[in-house]
Amino acid sequence: MSTAIVVGGGIGGTAAALALVGRGWSVQVLERVPEVEAVGSGISLWSNALRALDALGVGDAVRAHGMAEVSAGVRDERGRWLSRTDVTTLRERFGAPVVIHRARLLDILRAALPEGVVRTGISVREATVDGRVLHSAGTSCADLVVGADGIRSVVRRAVCGDVAPRYAGYTAWRAVIDLDEPLTEFGETWGRGRRFGMAPLADGRVYCFAVYNAPEHAPGSLADVGELFAGWHHPIPALLAAADPHAVLHNDIYDLPALSTFTAGRIALLGDAAHAMTPNLGQGGCQALEDAVILGNSVGEPNGLAEYDRRRRPRAQMIARRSARIGTIAQLSTPTAVALRDTAMRLTPASAQLRAMATVLDWTC
Ligand SMILES: Cc1cc2nc3c(=O)[nH]c(=O)nc-3n(C[C@H](O)[C@H](O)[C@H](O)COP(=O)(O)OP(=O)(O)OC[C@H]3O[C@@H](n4cnc5c(N)ncnc54)[C@H](O)[C@@H]3O)c2cc1C
């Protein structure tokens, strides 16, 4: 039986383990964190990711956490629409997206794996192209090592040396909030160098995020964020006021420069370890799920890892570039640039917006 060690038990690593187990491989996932943390945030899964989850056998379990009807679009600070998404056509053409708590998604993926596949509390120090993995509990060997250990991957070093993540120039706060009134809108609000997003979760809570331009590692508190968004339209100040400072996530936003390969010897990189991208398209996790399915499909073929690289690298890197461009536009801060941007958005028809999404959302395995 072929063997694999997956380094990292996040969305990408767990999905890769599921894909490989489905192909009859014996798999161990090594995850450094002892337990999945329930704090923090939701994740939007678009139709491409839901098709990947279908291929992994858990699409319907995830869809059960989707919202039946929401409106969507982008507003300005005062709440006036800059663009509205044609949700009916989006659902008919591509399938409805799902916003789900990350911990719930990981639960679903992990529950689909056989008992004992995921070993938590094990930190990997190094991997080598001959399939050895040095970790806090010893050394393991396998036919395949999957580097799914995130943007600061240690496995990546064996594939392409040290590659430093690039700071995007903005920072993000995320929270999951109990709000008294129901929210039925999945949208963003764009201001000058600041952005706020919100989406209802199926359990009635609201996932929201605040993004603003800032120097790398700038200190800040939830109260500071509240001040930055004071005066923005309802329910933004109410959401920030209701956030629990102990349960918010704060991350500076980075991406990776385009790698020249995702594979070397017995190693394949996947998810953020391979192509960490800015979150502006909500596609980092979705791309990790696509990677997992294609890796599972490729390993049975001759030159399987070369095939994986050929099928995944151009697409993931194209989406990463697009996501970075959208971030540049969304974070514009000078009044003239913002006025031009907002006018262009008001004039762009919803059909053009959907056409632009097609290359990302139309993916099938
Ligand atoms: C603000 C923000 C919003 C986002 N929103 C979305 C969204 O709406 N939709 C979407 O699709 N994506 C979104 N993303 C991107 C998404 O979160 C990532 O692309 C996705 O989590 C990547 O999954 P991964 O498994 O590759 O990496 P990670 O989630 O980083 O998981 C890596 C795992 O490896 C473990 N690990 C790391 N190093 C080691 C080691 N040395 N030994 C053992 N284990 C190790 C970590 O503990 C972790 O569990 C967002 C990102 C951010 C920052």
PDBQT file of the ligand as one rigid body, heavy atoms in Angstrom, charges set to zero:
ROOT
HETATM    1  C1  LIG A 401      -8.531  37.381   6.737  1.00  0.00    +0.000 C 
HETATM    2  C2  LIG A 401      -8.613  36.129   5.918  1.00  0.00    +0.000 A 
HETATM    3  C3  LIG A 401      -9.836  35.766   5.339  1.00  0.00    +0.000 A 
HETATM    4  C4  LIG A 401      -9.911  34.632   4.536  1.00  0.00    +0.000 A 
HETATM    5  N1  LIG A 401     -11.107  34.301   3.960  1.00  0.00    +0.000 NA
HETATM    6  C5  LIG A 401     -11.199  33.232   3.143  1.00  0.00    +0.000 A 
HETATM    7  C6  LIG A 401     -12.448  32.864   2.545  1.00  0.00    +0.000 A 
HETATM    8  O1  LIG A 401     -13.485  33.474   2.806  1.00  0.00    +0.000 OA
HETATM    9  N2  LIG A 401     -12.471  31.796   1.682  1.00  0.00    +0.000 N 
HETATM   10  C7  LIG A 401     -11.352  31.068   1.410  1.00  0.00    +0.000 A 
HETATM   11  O2  LIG A 401     -11.424  30.097   0.644  1.00  0.00    +0.000 OA
HETATM   12  N3  LIG A 401     -10.149  31.390   1.980  1.00  0.00    +0.000 NA
HETATM   13  C8  LIG A 401     -10.058  32.438   2.829  1.00  0.00    +0.000 A 
HETATM   14  N4  LIG A 401      -8.865  32.751   3.424  1.00  0.00    +0.000 N 
HETATM   15  C9  LIG A 401      -7.688  31.936   3.096  1.00  0.00    +0.000 C 
HETATM   16  C10 LIG A 401      -7.703  30.626   3.849  1.00  0.00    +0.000 C 
HETATM   17  O3  LIG A 401      -7.831  30.879   5.244  1.00  0.00    +0.000 OA
HETATM   18  C11 LIG A 401      -6.415  29.862   3.612  1.00  0.00    +0.000 C 
HETATM   19  O4  LIG A 401      -6.106  29.864   2.250  1.00  0.00    +0.000 OA
HETATM   20  C12 LIG A 401      -6.574  28.425   4.073  1.00  0.00    +0.000 C 
HETATM   21  O5  LIG A 401      -6.812  28.382   5.456  1.00  0.00    +0.000 OA
HETATM   22  C13 LIG A 401      -5.310  27.646   3.745  1.00  0.00    +0.000 C 
HETATM   23  O6  LIG A 401      -5.423  26.354   4.279  1.00  0.00    +0.000 OA
HETATM   24  P1  LIG A 401      -4.102  25.509   4.473  1.00  0.00    +0.000 P 
HETATM   25  O7  LIG A 401      -4.579  24.215   5.037  1.00  0.00    +0.000 OA
HETATM   26  O8  LIG A 401      -3.309  25.488   3.214  1.00  0.00    +0.000 OA
HETATM   27  O9  LIG A 401      -3.217  26.316   5.501  1.00  0.00    +0.000 OA
HETATM   28  P2  LIG A 401      -3.494  26.683   7.025  1.00  0.00    +0.000 P 
HETATM   29  O10 LIG A 401      -4.923  26.976   7.246  1.00  0.00    +0.000 OA
HETATM   30  O11 LIG A 401      -2.492  27.731   7.380  1.00  0.00    +0.000 OA
HETATM   31  O12 LIG A 401      -3.172  25.349   7.816  1.00  0.00    +0.000 OA
HETATM   32  C14 LIG A 401      -1.854  24.924   8.010  1.00  0.00    +0.000 C 
HETATM   33  C15 LIG A 401      -1.862  23.928   9.144  1.00  0.00    +0.000 C 
HETATM   34  O13 LIG A 401      -0.542  23.425   9.302  1.00  0.00    +0.000 OA
HETATM   35  C16 LIG A 401      -0.191  23.448  10.667  1.00  0.00    +0.000 C 
HETATM   36  N5  LIG A 401       1.270  23.575  10.727  1.00  0.00    +0.000 N 
HETATM   37  C17 LIG A 401       2.004  24.658  10.377  1.00  0.00    +0.000 A 
HETATM   38  N6  LIG A 401       3.314  24.394  10.529  1.00  0.00    +0.000 NA
HETATM   39  C18 LIG A 401       3.401  23.132  10.991  1.00  0.00    +0.000 A 
HETATM   40  C19 LIG A 401       4.501  22.303  11.347  1.00  0.00    +0.000 A 
HETATM   41  N7  LIG A 401       5.750  22.762  11.256  1.00  0.00    +0.000 N 
HETATM   42  N8  LIG A 401       4.245  21.052  11.787  1.00  0.00    +0.000 NA
HETATM   43  C20 LIG A 401       2.943  20.585  11.874  1.00  0.00    +0.000 A 
HETATM   44  N9  LIG A 401       1.877  21.337  11.549  1.00  0.00    +0.000 NA
HETATM   45  C21 LIG A 401       2.100  22.586  11.101  1.00  0.00    +0.000 A 
HETATM   46  C22 LIG A 401      -0.933  24.640  11.246  1.00  0.00    +0.000 C 
HETATM   47  O14 LIG A 401      -1.108  24.522  12.634  1.00  0.00    +0.000 OA
HETATM   48  C23 LIG A 401      -2.240  24.570  10.477  1.00  0.00    +0.000 C 
HETATM   49  O15 LIG A 401      -3.200  23.755  11.122  1.00  0.00    +0.000 OA
HETATM   50  C24 LIG A 401      -8.759  33.852   4.270  1.00  0.00    +0.000 A 
HETATM   51  C25 LIG A 401      -7.546  34.205   4.882  1.00  0.00    +0.000 A 
HETATM   52  C26 LIG A 401      -7.484  35.317   5.696  1.00  0.00    +0.000 A 
HETATM   53  C27 LIG A 401      -6.150  35.674   6.326  1.00  0.00    +0.000 C 
ENDROOT
TORSDOF 0
